[in-house]
Amino acid sequence: MISTSLPHRRPLHALSLLAVVTAALLSGCASGGTPAHDSPTSAPPTSAPPRGVVTRAEADKILDHYQEVNNKANKSRDAALLATVEAGQLYARSKADYEQFDTLSAKDKKQAGEPFTFTQRTFYIPAAGNWFAAEASTTGKNHTVMVFEKSADTGDTWKKVISLFPQQALPAPAAKDGLVEPADANTTVGLLAPANVTDTVEDLFATGGTKDGSKLSRNDNAKSILTTYKERGDSLGSQATVNFFPATPLHEKVYTLRTSAGVLVIAPLAHKEESLVKNSGLQITPGKTESVYNRTPRAVVADSFQGEAVVHLPLQGKPEILDYRYAMVDSR
């Protein structure tokens, strides 16, 4: 699904006595490159041009097919149809958007069903593997970064597994003969290895960035997460505590692209937000979004979030979160 949902949407809660409903509500808070179709310039005349995991023409067709099916699925909120072109972290978020559709405003409902078109396409295609990345603009002038993957998990067909909306241009992936080069996920780049990006970003939620998260640049995206951490229990006052705990992403794969100054990492994110009353005799009444999954008042409300992030690991300096997205996918 094409979506520009807030980087982190936290639910509304109500705190109530076992026998008496109170008025206390818990409110929440929320974040170019070298085209893969460039012609090779150095191959000798007798050599065939290098071929990536897909050609530019094949990548265009994959994106066209995704666009067509996604628009049709969004119109009727058909999760089964959407699953034929989406998987992984993105599908978890999209399915949740469908499930939570009735909680949206009339304006957001209308926007969710509007068709879109991908324009200004650029593809980043590795020489080998089972995935490629793309950048494009959409009808609403949103800039999106995507990853398509073909694997056993996606039924041996190309499905979109990542969709992000960075507000700034990404560092350009380096290319040779028109093909990009992934980096080893376990090799440290500057301060961080790509495989550790998920835990490092989640540390901003879990501890306020006092552990692994201290390695990250405090840019606007990191500050947004830290604001969520700092304000996590403000509206409950002394009645309850709210904390975040890292969770296992539904799709754990990390995607990497070398740049001239480091490595671009696209990684999965996941955590639980747990709200717990301090005193017996109190319960939390689930908010509107939580009630989609469980409307029963209870002493503990655990909301599950799945998401993605794109982070640049520079050879010098601190890694930067260029964009991140979450959706609540369950509440128990």
Order of alpha helices (4+ residues) and beta strands (2+ residues): beta-beta-alpha-alpha-alpha-alpha-beta-beta-beta-beta-beta-beta-alpha-alpha-beta-beta-beta-beta-beta-beta
